Amino acid sequence: MDPQKISSKGVRNTEENEETMNRRINRLTLHLNPVQHLDIPVHPLELLACAAKVKAINVSTVTLSEYMRGKHRDIQEQVFAYFNARPELQTPIEISKDEHRELCMKQLVGLVREGGIRPFRYVVDDPAKYFAIAEAVGSVDMSLGIKMGVQYSLWGGSVINLGTKKHRDKYFNGIDNVDYPGCFAMTELHHGSNVQGLQTVATFDPLTDEFIVDTPNDGAIKWWIGNAAVHGKFATVFAKLMLPTHDTKGGVTDMGVHAFIVPIRDMKTHKTLPGVEIHDCGHKVGLNGVDNGALRFRSVRIPRDNLLNRFGDVSRDGKYTSSLPSINKRFAATLGELVGGRVGLAYSSVGVLKIAVVIATRYSLLRQQFGPPKQPEVSILDYQSQQHKLMPMLASTYGFHFATLHLVEKYSEMKKSHDEELIGDVHALSAGLKSYITSYTQKSLSTCREACGGHGYAAVNRFGSLRNDHDIFQTFEGDNTVLLQQVAGLLLKQYREKFRGGPLTVTWNYLRQSMNSYLAQPNPVTARWEGEDHLRDPNFQLDAFRYRTSRLLQSVAIRLQKHSKTLGGFGAWNRCLNHLLTLAESHIESFILEKFIEAVKNCPDESSRAALKLVCDLYALDRIWNDIGTYRNVDYVAPNKAKAIHKLAEYLCFQVKNIARELVDAFDLPDYVTRAPIGVQTPSEAYSQYTQNVGF
């Protein structure tokens, strides 16, 4: 046969096949993305094969938003309204460090004195209200949120929580109305996380009834101290309390780290006081509205009454008294009273994540790029890759919202009851949630920026400033890696208690309830179940999360015991460190899911509950799929089930995409709070606002 004829016939067949294939694709495209012709209504088809059991969810943004609101939304709206009515107090995109610092101080003073918002009054009496104010203020300017936190939660909180009535009577009003701007001087050049290693000393002088505060070497210079460089007049200084031994050698006894009120600037002239040396830490990656400084003390004398003496006191004759028997007990009690800072950071970090997710989701619904041949372009959120970037993030934001609300409630309860069990519970939760959420938010800010392409790089659309300002959330109030180790340590302690028959606190209840079943061999039957009803069953999801945590806990306990025989306790811990961090994250993910499931069940509105169930399922299955190797390694999930989990997680992304606008609108963040042209609530105004920003 003629090769040329064979060749031409092959070409013809190929062309016919391509034509048939293109025709089928076009027909399918018309079903999925119908084009409106004239006035004929077109009803787009759903993916019926996948959605046979799923009814379309009609979400009422108003109803869902009402359920999402905290009890203190009214005071948040007061904060928003105050700044919205005062454009001169709104932070411009381009501003110098010095101008930003002065603006932040004006913002704080204005909010308190003119706006009538007094956050300090709620630090102890109504912490939930304080954190609501902090979230709102942080959305106006994150630098302002941190400056407010330094003034009220750190400086003010240390006076109230570590001092006694005499300190409250003397300092409360001045802190409240910002007449006494102050600092929280804990971190040193050589020591941050290891607070017990601080080197600053405060030596009691019985002849003058004073403490002498000294910086013994450069490593003991107080560093990164907010409010110190420009505005602070006082500092709560953490130093080792040294008492004379009254022996012939003239020695001193180290009583451990205590907190002291040290004036650093003159109240009238604002000049630095004798013996105090202050330097500016300079320009930072972000938060340049906060004036971080460095402090050195050279024999600075303060009255004995300036010791914050709730947990330890010194009498006129130099005798030390405390209700707590040891340095370690006093140290733990002191740091325990400062746990509110971690609670606030976890809560505020969720607020930052909400803003980023709102901007990125609205832009992804607005932006259109490419599409089928000769058809209109499609929204970039119609692309599976964009859904994969943003929809699990949106689901996580909802989960974090409910988890941190619970944390705030527990913290508020703890401040009223002072219950020992609750204190331990809040300590573990605040450490874990602060670490997990701030790390997740930081990664998500970069993802949101990238998901919005070139326009996400514009400063006016905020991702850059949000990312830079939030970055330090992973470090201050406890480095995230250190905090996760604390959670792991507490888990191991509870694990040992479980097998000794001791009591377990609330957070660790599942260890008591069903640890043995989690450590048993997986059921070979349920390991293969792949039905949608089963995979979306909250019992399956929570059991899977807890199984992973229990397995990690048991295996790391065995490893630590093994390695400690040859490496010692410290070496064994370091050898297993990554395992311990994974364990802590797994426990926190389980806690978040538990609170998410509770929030879904408690939602009174059917459509809102269905929407929340959808995002909760996505949060759970996305996390399971991301760690599917762990489940496969122990045969908790068979290959067919793993495949089903992956498919369902992808489909849930698609389902959440269909109600994404309603979900982000339910966060109830007005345009003057999100302040990003590409993320405005009315899509038709986005590009016009954006172009106006550059002068068109």
C-alpha positions as CSV (number, residue, x, y, z in Angstrom):
1,M,0.0,0.0,0.0
2,D,1.2,3.5,-0.8
3,P,2.9,5.0,2.3
4,Q,1.7,8.4,1.3
5,K,-2.0,7.3,1.4
6,I,-1.5,5.6,4.7
7,S,0.1,8.9,6.1
8,S,-2.7,11.1,4.7
9,K,-5.4,8.7,6.1
10,G,-3.7,8.8,9.5
11,V,-3.6,12.6,9.5
12,R,-7.3,12.7,8.5
13,N,-8.2,10.3,11.3
14,T,-6.2,12.3,13.8
15,E,-8.0,15.5,12.7
16,E,-11.4,13.9,13.0
17,N,-10.6,12.6,16.4
18,E,-9.4,16.0,17.5
19,E,-12.5,17.6,16.1
20,T,-14.8,15.1,17.9
21,M,-12.8,15.6,21.1
22,N,-13.0,19.4,20.9
23,R,-16.8,19.2,20.2
24,R,-17.3,17.1,23.3
25,I,-15.2,19.5,25.4
26,N,-17.2,22.5,24.1
27,R,-20.5,20.8,24.9
28,L,-19.3,20.0,28.4
29,T,-18.0,23.5,28.8
30,L,-21.4,25.0,27.9
31,H,-23.0,22.9,30.6
32,L,-20.5,23.9,33.2
33,N,-20.0,27.5,32.1
34,P,-23.2,28.6,30.2
35,V,-23.2,31.8,28.2
36,Q,-26.1,34.2,28.6
37,H,-27.7,34.9,25.2
38,L,-30.1,37.8,25.0
39,D,-32.7,37.6,27.7
40,I,-33.0,33.8,27.9
41,P,-32.3,32.6,31.4
42,V,-29.7,29.9,31.7
43,H,-29.4,27.6,34.7
44,P,-25.9,26.2,35.2
45,L,-25.6,22.5,35.8
46,E,-24.0,21.1,38.9
47,L,-21.6,18.2,39.0
48,L,-24.5,15.8,39.6
49,A,-22.4,12.7,39.6
50,C,-20.4,13.9,42.6
51,A,-23.1,15.8,44.3
52,A,-25.9,13.3,44.2
53,K,-26.2,13.4,48.0
54,V,-25.4,17.1,48.4
55,K,-28.1,19.7,48.3
56,A,-27.2,23.2,47.3
57,I,-26.6,25.3,50.5
58,N,-28.3,28.7,50.6
59,V,-26.3,30.6,53.2
60,S,-27.7,33.7,54.9
61,T,-24.7,35.9,55.6
62,V,-26.6,37.8,58.2
63,T,-27.6,34.7,60.1
64,L,-24.2,33.1,60.0
65,S,-22.5,36.3,60.9
66,E,-24.8,36.7,64.0
67,Y,-23.7,33.2,65.1
68,M,-20.1,34.0,64.5
69,R,-20.2,37.3,66.4
70,G,-18.7,37.4,69.9
71,K,-20.5,38.9,72.8
72,H,-18.5,42.1,72.4
73,R,-19.0,43.0,68.7
74,D,-20.6,46.3,69.8
75,I,-17.4,47.7,71.3
76,Q,-15.5,46.5,68.2
77,E,-17.8,48.6,66.1
78,Q,-17.2,51.5,68.3
79,V,-13.5,51.2,67.6
80,F,-14.0,50.9,63.9
81,A,-16.4,53.9,63.9
82,Y,-14.0,56.1,65.8
83,F,-11.1,55.6,63.4
84,N,-13.3,55.6,60.3
85,A,-14.5,59.1,61.3
86,R,-11.0,60.4,61.8
87,P,-9.0,60.0,58.6
88,E,-6.0,61.9,60.2
89,L,-5.6,59.0,62.5
90,Q,-5.5,56.3,59.8
91,T,-2.1,55.0,59.0
92,P,-1.0,55.9,55.4
93,I,0.7,53.3,53.1
94,E,4.0,55.3,53.0
95,I,5.1,56.6,56.4
96,S,8.5,56.9,58.1
97,K,9.4,55.1,61.3
98,D,9.4,58.2,63.4
99,E,6.1,59.5,62.0
100,H,4.6,56.0,62.5
101,R,5.6,55.9,66.1
102,E,4.1,59.4,66.8
103,L,0.9,58.4,64.9
104,C,0.5,55.2,67.0
105,M,0.8,57.2,70.2
106,K,-1.8,59.7,68.9
107,Q,-4.1,56.8,67.9
108,L,-3.9,55.2,71.4
109,V,-4.4,58.4,73.3
110,G,-7.2,59.4,71.0
111,L,-9.0,56.1,71.3
112,V,-8.8,56.2,75.1
113,R,-9.4,59.9,75.9
114,E,-11.6,61.0,73.0
115,G,-13.1,57.7,71.9
116,G,-13.9,56.7,75.5
117,I,-12.6,53.1,75.0
118,R,-10.7,52.1,78.2
119,P,-9.2,48.7,77.6
120,F,-7.3,48.5,80.9
121,R,-10.5,48.2,82.9
122,Y,-11.2,44.9,81.2
123,V,-7.8,43.3,81.5
124,V,-8.7,41.5,84.8
125,D,-12.5,42.1,85.1
126,D,-13.6,41.1,81.6
127,P,-10.7,39.7,79.5
128,A,-13.0,38.6,76.7
129,K,-14.0,42.3,76.2
130,Y,-10.3,43.3,76.3
131,F,-9.3,40.8,73.6
132,A,-12.2,41.9,71.4
133,I,-10.9,45.5,71.6
134,A,-7.4,44.3,70.9
135,E,-8.6,42.4,67.8
136,A,-10.4,45.5,66.5
137,V,-7.5,47.9,67.2
138,G,-5.1,45.5,65.5
139,S,-7.2,45.5,62.4
140,V,-6.8,49.3,62.3
141,D,-3.0,49.1,62.5
142,M,-1.1,46.1,63.9
143,S,1.5,48.4,65.4
144,L,-1.3,50.1,67.3
145,G,-2.6,46.7,68.5
146,I,0.9,45.8,69.8
147,K,1.5,49.2,71.4
148,M,-1.9,48.9,73.2
149,G,-0.9,45.4,74.3
150,V,2.4,46.7,75.7
151,Q,0.7,49.5,77.6
152,Y,-2.2,47.5,79.1
153,S,-1.6,43.7,78.9
154,L,2.2,43.7,79.6
155,W,3.1,46.9,81.6
156,G,-0.4,47.3,83.1
157,G,-1.0,43.6,83.4
158,S,2.3,43.0,85.3
159,V,1.4,45.8,87.8
160,I,-2.1,44.3,88.4
161,N,-1.2,40.6,88.3
162,L,2.2,40.6,89.9
163,G,1.7,43.5,92.3
164,T,-0.7,44.0,95.3
165,K,-3.3,46.6,96.3
166,K,-0.8,49.3,96.9
167,H,0.5,49.1,93.3
168,R,-3.0,49.1,91.9
169,D,-4.0,52.1,93.9
170,K,-0.9,54.0,92.8
171,Y,-0.6,53.2,89.1
172,F,-4.0,52.1,87.8
173,N,-5.5,55.5,86.7
174,G,-2.2,56.6,85.2
175,I,-1.9,53.4,83.1
176,D,-5.6,53.5,82.2
177,N,-5.5,57.1,80.8
178,V,-2.0,56.7,79.3
179,D,-0.5,59.3,81.6
180,Y,1.9,56.5,82.7
181,P,3.1,55.0,79.4
182,G,5.2,52.0,80.3
183,C,7.3,49.0,79.2
184,F,7.7,45.4,79.9
185,A,11.5,44.8,80.3
186,M,12.0,41.0,80.4
187,T,14.0,40.1,77.3
188,E,17.8,40.6,77.3
189,L,20.4,40.6,74.6
190,H,21.6,37.1,75.6
191,H,18.4,35.7,76.9
192,G,14.8,35.6,75.5
193,S,13.0,32.3,76.0
194,N,15.1,31.2,79.0
195,V,13.7,33.8,81.5
196,Q,15.4,32.0,84.4
197,G,18.7,32.8,82.8
198,L,18.2,36.6,83.0
199,Q,21.3,38.4,84.4
200,T,19.9,41.8,85.4
201,V,20.1,42.1,89.2
202,A,18.2,44.0,91.9
203,T,20.1,44.0,95.2
204,F,18.4,45.0,98.4
205,D,20.2,47.8,100.4
206,P,18.9,47.6,104.0
207,L,20.6,50.9,104.9
208,T,18.4,52.9,102.5
209,D,15.5,50.5,102.2
210,E,16.0,50.4,98.4
211,F,16.8,48.0,95.6
212,I,19.8,48.8,93.4
213,V,19.1,47.7,89.8
214,D,22.2,46.9,87.7
215,T,23.0,45.6,84.3
216,P,26.2,43.5,85.0
217,N,27.3,43.1,81.4
218,D,26.4,43.8,77.8
219,G,24.5,40.5,77.6
220,A,22.1,41.7,80.3
221,I,21.0,44.8,78.4
222,K,17.2,44.7,78.1
223,W,16.5,44.4,74.4
224,W,13.4,44.8,72.1
225,I,11.5,46.6,74.9
226,G,8.3,48.1,73.4
227,N,7.6,51.7,74.4
228,A,11.2,52.2,75.6
229,A,12.8,54.1,72.7
230,V,10.4,57.1,72.7
231,H,7.4,57.1,74.9
232,G,7.8,55.0,78.1
233,K,8.1,56.6,81.5
234,F,8.2,53.4,83.5
235,A,9.3,49.8,83.0
236,T,8.5,46.6,84.7
237,V,12.0,45.2,85.0
238,F,12.5,41.4,85.5
239,A,15.7,40.9,87.5
240,K,17.2,38.4,90.0
241,L,16.4,39.5,93.5
242,M,19.6,39.5,95.6
243,L,19.5,39.7,99.4
244,P,22.5,40.3,101.6
245,T,23.5,37.3,103.7
246,H,24.6,39.4,106.7
247,D,27.7,37.2,107.2
248,T,31.3,38.2,107.5
249,K,31.9,37.6,103.8
250,G,29.3,40.2,102.7
251,G,27.7,37.8,100.3
252,V,24.3,37.8,98.7
253,T,21.6,35.1,98.1
254,D,19.8,34.8,94.8
255,M,16.1,34.6,95.4
256,G,15.2,34.1,91.7
257,V,13.7,36.3,89.1
258,H,11.2,39.0,90.3
259,A,9.5,42.0,88.8
260,F,10.2,45.6,89.8
261,I,8.8,49.0,88.7
262,V,11.6,51.2,87.6
263,P,11.0,54.8,86.4
264,I,13.1,55.5,83.3
265,R,12.1,59.1,82.3
266,D,11.2,62.2,84.2
267,M,7.4,62.7,84.4
268,K,7.6,66.4,83.5
269,T,10.6,66.8,81.3
270,H,10.6,63.3,79.8
271,K,14.4,63.3,80.1
272,T,16.1,59.9,80.8
273,L,16.6,59.5,84.6
274,P,20.1,59.2,86.1
275,G,21.6,55.7,85.8
276,V,19.3,54.7,83.0
277,E,20.7,54.4,79.5
278,I,18.2,54.1,76.6
279,H,18.9,53.4,72.9
280,D,16.7,52.8,69.9
281,C,16.6,49.3,68.4
282,G,16.0,50.9,65.1
283,H,14.0,50.0,62.0
284,K,12.5,46.5,62.0
285,V,11.0,44.2,59.5
286,G,7.5,45.3,60.6
287,L,5.6,46.9,63.4
288,N,7.6,50.1,63.0
289,G,4.9,52.1,64.8
290,V,6.2,50.4,68.0
291,D,9.2,52.1,69.6
292,N,11.4,49.2,70.6
293,G,14.4,50.2,72.7
294,A,17.3,48.8,74.7
295,L,17.8,49.6,78.4
296,R,20.9,49.6,80.6
297,F,20.8,50.2,84.3
298,R,23.8,51.5,86.3
299,S,23.1,51.4,90.0
300,V,19.5,52.7,89.7
301,R,17.9,53.0,93.1
302,I,14.2,52.3,93.6
303,P,12.1,52.1,96.7
304,R,11.5,48.7,98.3
305,D,7.8,49.2,97.6
306,N,8.6,49.0,93.8
307,L,9.0,45.2,94.1
308,L,5.8,43.6,92.6
309,N,5.3,41.5,95.7
310,R,2.3,39.2,95.1
311,F,4.4,36.0,95.2
312,G,7.4,37.2,97.2
313,D,8.2,40.1,99.5
314,V,11.1,41.7,101.4
315,S,10.6,43.3,104.8
316,R,12.3,46.5,106.0
317,D,15.0,44.4,107.8
318,G,15.7,42.4,104.6
319,K,13.9,39.2,105.3
320,Y,12.2,37.4,102.4
321,T,8.7,35.9,102.7
322,S,6.6,34.0,100.2
323,S,3.6,31.7,100.2
324,L,5.4,29.6,97.6
325,P,8.2,27.3,98.9
326,S,10.8,27.4,96.1
327,I,12.3,29.6,93.4
328,N,10.8,27.3,90.7
329,K,7.3,27.6,92.2
330,R,7.5,31.4,92.4
331,F,8.8,31.6,88.9
332,A,6.0,29.4,87.5
333,A,3.4,31.5,89.3
334,T,4.9,34.7,88.0
335,L,4.9,33.5,84.4
336,G,1.5,31.9,84.8
337,E,0.0,35.3,85.5
338,L,1.4,36.6,82.1
339,V,-0.3,33.9,80.0
340,G,-2.9,36.4,78.8
341,G,-0.4,37.7,76.3
342,R,-0.4,34.4,74.5
343,V,-4.2,34.2,74.6
344,G,-4.3,37.7,73.0
345,L,-1.8,36.8,70.3
346,A,-3.7,33.7,69.3
347,Y,-7.0,35.6,69.1
348,S,-5.5,38.5,67.2
349,S,-3.7,36.2,64.8
350,V,-7.0,34.8,63.8
351,G,-8.2,38.4,63.1
352,V,-5.2,38.9,60.8
353,L,-5.9,35.7,59.0
354,K,-9.6,36.7,58.5
355,I,-8.5,39.9,56.8
356,A,-6.1,38.1,54.5
357,V,-8.6,35.4,53.6
358,V,-11.3,37.9,52.9
359,I,-9.1,39.9,50.5
360,A,-7.7,36.9,48.7
361,T,-11.1,35.1,48.3
362,R,-13.0,38.2,47.1
363,Y,-10.2,38.9,44.6
364,S,-10.2,35.3,43.4
365,L,-13.9,35.5,42.8
366,L,-13.5,38.8,40.9
367,R,-10.4,38.0,38.8
368,Q,-11.0,36.2,35.5
369,Q,-8.2,34.6,33.5
370,F,-8.3,32.2,30.6
371,G,-11.2,29.8,29.8
372,P,-12.5,27.4,27.2
373,P,-11.8,28.3,23.5
374,K,-14.1,31.1,22.3
375,Q,-15.8,31.3,25.7
376,P,-15.7,34.0,28.4
377,E,-12.8,33.9,30.8
378,V,-13.5,32.2,34.2
379,S,-12.9,33.3,37.7
380,I,-9.6,32.2,39.0
381,L,-11.3,30.6,42.0
382,D,-12.9,28.2,39.5
383,Y,-9.5,26.6,39.1
384,Q,-8.8,23.6,41.3
385,S,-5.3,24.9,42.2
386,Q,-6.7,28.2,43.5
387,Q,-9.4,26.3,45.5
388,H,-6.7,24.1,47.0
389,K,-4.7,27.2,48.1
390,L,-7.6,29.1,49.7
391,M,-10.5,26.9,50.6
392,P,-8.8,24.8,53.3
393,M,-7.4,28.1,54.6
394,L,-10.9,29.5,54.8
395,A,-12.1,26.4,56.6
396,S,-9.1,26.6,59.0
397,T,-10.0,30.2,59.8
398,Y,-13.4,29.2,60.9
399,G,-11.9,26.4,63.1
400,F,-9.4,28.8,64.6
401,H,-12.2,31.3,65.3
402,F,-14.1,28.8,67.5
403,A,-11.0,27.4,69.2
404,T,-9.8,30.8,70.3
405,L,-13.3,31.9,71.4
406,H,-13.2,28.8,73.7
407,L,-9.7,29.7,74.9
408,V,-10.8,33.3,75.8
409,E,-13.7,31.9,77.7
410,K,-11.5,29.5,79.6
411,Y,-9.0,32.3,80.4
412,S,-11.8,34.6,81.6
413,E,-13.1,31.8,83.8
414,M,-9.6,31.2,85.2
415,K,-9.1,34.8,86.1
416,K,-12.3,34.6,88.2
417,S,-11.8,31.2,89.8
418,H,-8.0,30.8,90.1
419,D,-8.7,27.1,89.9
420,E,-5.4,25.2,89.7
421,E,-6.6,22.6,87.2
422,L,-8.0,25.4,85.0
423,I,-4.7,27.3,85.2
424,G,-2.8,24.3,83.9
425,D,-5.4,23.8,81.2
426,V,-5.2,27.4,80.0
427,H,-1.4,27.4,80.1
428,A,-1.3,24.4,77.7
429,L,-4.0,25.6,75.4
430,S,-2.6,29.1,75.1
431,A,0.9,27.9,74.4
432,G,-0.3,25.4,71.8
433,L,-2.9,27.6,70.0
434,K,-0.6,30.7,70.0
435,S,2.2,28.6,68.4
436,Y,0.0,26.7,65.9
437,I,-2.2,29.6,64.8
438,T,0.5,32.2,64.4
439,S,2.7,29.8,62.4
440,Y,-0.3,28.9,60.1
441,T,-1.3,32.5,59.7
442,Q,2.2,33.6,58.7
443,K,2.4,30.9,56.0
444,S,-1.1,31.7,54.8
445,L,-0.2,35.4,54.4
446,S,2.4,34.5,51.8
447,T,0.0,32.1,50.1
448,C,-2.7,34.8,49.9
449,R,-0.2,37.2,48.4
450,E,0.9,34.7,45.8
451,A,-2.7,33.7,45.1
452,C,-3.5,37.3,44.1
453,G,-0.7,37.5,41.6
454,G,0.9,40.9,40.8
455,H,-1.9,42.9,42.4
456,G,-1.2,41.1,45.7
457,Y,2.2,42.6,45.6
458,A,0.9,46.2,45.7
459,A,1.3,47.7,49.1
460,V,-2.2,49.2,49.0
461,N,-3.6,45.6,49.0
462,R,-2.0,45.0,52.4
463,F,-0.5,41.5,52.1
464,G,3.1,42.9,52.5
465,S,2.4,45.0,55.6
466,L,0.2,42.2,57.2
467,R,3.0,39.7,56.5
468,N,5.8,41.9,57.9
469,D,3.8,43.1,60.9
470,H,2.6,39.6,61.8
471,D,5.9,37.9,61.4
472,I,7.1,38.5,65.0
473,F,3.9,36.9,66.4
474,Q,5.8,33.7,66.0
475,T,8.5,34.8,68.4
476,F,7.3,37.2,71.1
477,E,5.3,36.0,74.1
478,G,7.2,32.7,73.7
479,D,9.0,31.3,70.7
480,N,6.7,28.9,68.8
481,T,9.1,26.0,68.9
482,V,9.7,26.5,72.6
483,L,5.9,26.7,73.3
484,L,5.2,23.5,71.3
485,Q,7.8,21.7,73.5
486,Q,5.9,22.9,76.6
487,V,2.8,21.3,75.1
488,A,4.6,18.1,74.4
489,G,6.1,18.0,77.9
490,L,2.6,18.4,79.4
491,L,1.2,15.6,77.2
492,L,4.0,13.3,78.4
493,K,3.2,14.2,82.0
494,Q,-0.5,13.4,81.5
495,Y,0.5,10.2,79.6
496,R,2.4,9.0,82.7
497,E,-0.4,10.1,85.0
498,K,-2.8,8.0,82.9
499,F,-0.9,4.8,83.5
500,R,-0.4,5.7,87.2
501,G,-4.1,6.1,87.6
502,G,-3.8,9.8,88.5
503,P,-6.2,12.6,87.5
504,L,-6.3,14.2,84.1
505,T,-7.3,17.8,83.3
506,V,-10.0,18.7,80.9
507,T,-7.8,19.2,77.8
508,W,-6.4,15.7,78.0
509,N,-9.7,13.9,78.6
510,Y,-9.4,11.8,75.6
511,L,-6.3,10.1,77.0
512,R,-8.4,8.9,79.9
513,Q,-11.5,8.0,77.8
514,S,-10.1,5.9,75.1
515,M,-6.3,5.8,75.0
516,N,-6.3,2.0,75.1
517,S,-8.6,1.8,72.1
518,Y,-6.4,4.3,70.2
519,L,-3.3,2.2,70.9
520,A,-5.0,-1.1,69.8
521,Q,-4.5,-2.5,66.3
522,P,-6.7,-0.7,63.7
523,N,-9.9,-2.4,62.7
524,P,-9.3,-3.9,59.3
525,V,-12.9,-3.5,58.3
526,T,-13.3,0.2,59.2
527,A,-9.9,0.9,57.7
528,R,-11.4,0.1,54.3
529,W,-14.7,2.1,54.7
530,E,-14.8,4.8,52.1
531,G,-18.4,6.0,51.9
532,E,-19.0,9.7,52.1
533,D,-21.3,9.4,55.1
534,H,-18.5,7.7,57.0
535,L,-15.8,10.1,56.0
536,R,-17.9,13.1,56.9
537,D,-18.9,11.5,60.3
538,P,-17.4,13.7,63.0
539,N,-16.8,10.6,65.1
540,F,-14.5,9.1,62.4
541,Q,-12.7,12.5,62.0
542,L,-12.1,13.1,65.7
543,D,-11.1,9.4,66.2
544,A,-8.6,9.7,63.4
545,F,-7.0,12.9,64.8
546,R,-6.8,11.4,68.3
547,Y,-5.5,8.1,67.1
548,R,-2.6,10.0,65.4
549,T,-1.9,12.0,68.6
550,S,-2.0,8.9,70.8
551,R,0.3,6.9,68.5
552,L,2.8,9.8,68.4
553,L,2.6,10.1,72.2
554,Q,3.2,6.5,72.9
555,S,6.0,6.2,70.4
556,V,7.9,9.3,71.6
557,A,7.5,8.1,75.2
558,I,9.2,4.8,74.3
559,R,12.0,6.6,72.3
560,L,12.7,9.1,75.2
561,Q,13.0,6.2,77.6
562,K,15.3,4.4,75.3
563,H,17.6,7.3,74.5
564,S,17.8,8.7,78.0
565,K,19.8,5.6,79.1
566,T,22.7,6.6,76.9
567,L,22.2,10.3,76.2
568,G,20.6,11.5,79.5
569,G,17.4,13.5,79.7
570,F,18.5,16.6,77.8
571,G,20.2,14.6,75.0
572,A,17.2,12.3,74.6
573,W,14.8,15.2,74.4
574,N,16.9,16.8,71.7
575,R,17.2,13.5,69.8
576,C,13.4,13.3,69.7
577,L,12.7,17.0,69.3
578,N,11.0,16.9,65.8
579,H,8.9,14.0,67.0
580,L,7.8,16.0,70.0
581,L,6.9,19.0,67.9
582,T,4.8,16.9,65.6
583,L,3.0,15.4,68.7
584,A,2.2,18.9,70.0
585,E,0.8,20.1,66.7
586,S,-1.3,16.9,66.3
587,H,-2.8,17.5,69.8
588,I,-3.7,21.1,69.0
589,E,-5.2,20.1,65.6
590,S,-7.4,17.6,67.6
591,F,-8.5,20.3,70.0
592,I,-9.4,22.7,67.2
593,L,-11.5,20.0,65.4
594,E,-13.2,19.2,68.7
595,K,-14.3,22.8,69.2
596,F,-15.2,23.1,65.5
597,I,-17.5,20.1,65.8
598,E,-19.1,21.5,68.9
599,A,-19.7,24.8,67.2
600,V,-21.4,23.1,64.2
601,K,-23.7,21.1,66.6
602,N,-24.6,24.2,68.6
603,C,-25.6,26.4,65.5
604,P,-29.3,26.9,65.7
605,D,-29.9,27.9,62.0
606,E,-30.1,24.9,59.6
607,S,-28.5,26.6,56.6
608,S,-25.7,28.1,58.7
609,R,-25.1,24.7,60.3
610,A,-24.9,23.0,56.9
611,A,-22.3,25.6,55.8
612,L,-20.3,25.2,59.0
613,K,-20.5,21.4,58.6
614,L,-19.1,21.7,55.1
615,V,-16.1,23.8,56.2
616,C,-15.5,21.6,59.3
617,D,-15.4,18.5,57.1
618,L,-12.9,20.2,54.8
619,Y,-10.7,21.2,57.7
620,A,-10.7,17.6,59.0
621,L,-10.2,15.7,55.8
622,D,-7.6,18.1,54.5
623,R,-5.6,17.6,57.6
624,I,-5.9,13.8,57.4
625,W,-4.9,13.8,53.8
626,N,-1.9,16.0,54.5
627,D,-0.6,13.4,57.0
628,I,-1.9,10.4,55.2
629,G,1.5,8.7,55.4
630,T,1.1,8.4,59.2
631,Y,-2.3,6.7,58.8
632,R,-1.1,4.4,56.0
633,N,2.0,3.3,57.9
634,V,0.0,1.8,60.7
635,D,-2.8,0.6,58.4
636,Y,-5.4,2.9,60.0
637,V,-6.4,3.8,56.5
638,A,-6.4,1.3,53.6
639,P,-5.2,2.5,50.1
640,N,-8.8,2.7,48.8
641,K,-9.9,4.8,51.8
642,A,-6.9,7.1,51.4
643,K,-7.9,7.6,47.7
644,A,-11.5,8.3,48.8
645,I,-10.4,10.9,51.4
646,H,-8.3,12.7,48.8
647,K,-11.2,12.8,46.3
648,L,-13.7,14.0,48.9
649,A,-11.3,16.7,50.2
650,E,-11.0,18.0,46.6
651,Y,-14.7,18.0,46.1
652,L,-15.3,19.7,49.4
653,C,-13.0,22.5,48.2
654,F,-15.3,22.8,45.2
655,Q,-18.4,22.9,47.4
656,V,-16.9,25.5,49.8
657,K,-15.9,27.6,46.7
658,N,-19.6,27.8,45.8
659,I,-20.4,29.6,49.1
660,A,-17.0,31.3,49.6
661,R,-18.4,34.8,49.2
662,E,-21.0,34.2,51.9
663,L,-18.4,32.6,54.2
664,V,-16.0,35.5,54.0
665,D,-18.8,38.1,54.2
666,A,-20.0,36.4,57.4
667,F,-16.7,37.6,59.1
668,D,-18.4,41.0,59.0
669,L,-15.3,43.1,58.2
670,P,-16.3,46.4,56.5
671,D,-14.2,47.7,53.6
672,Y,-12.8,50.4,55.9
673,V,-11.3,47.6,58.0
674,T,-9.9,45.4,55.3
675,R,-8.8,48.5,53.4
676,A,-7.7,46.7,50.2
677,P,-9.1,47.8,46.9
678,I,-9.0,44.3,45.4
679,G,-10.9,42.9,48.4
680,V,-13.9,45.3,48.6
681,Q,-17.3,43.8,49.3
682,T,-18.9,45.2,46.0
683,P,-17.0,43.5,43.1
684,S,-17.9,46.2,40.6
685,E,-16.0,48.8,42.6
686,A,-12.7,46.9,43.0
687,Y,-10.8,47.9,39.9
688,S,-12.1,51.5,40.0
689,Q,-10.9,51.9,43.6
690,Y,-7.6,50.3,42.7
691,T,-7.0,52.6,39.7
692,Q,-7.9,55.7,41.7
693,N,-5.2,54.8,44.2
694,V,-2.6,55.3,41.5
695,G,-4.1,58.6,40.2
696,F,-6.5,57.6,37.4
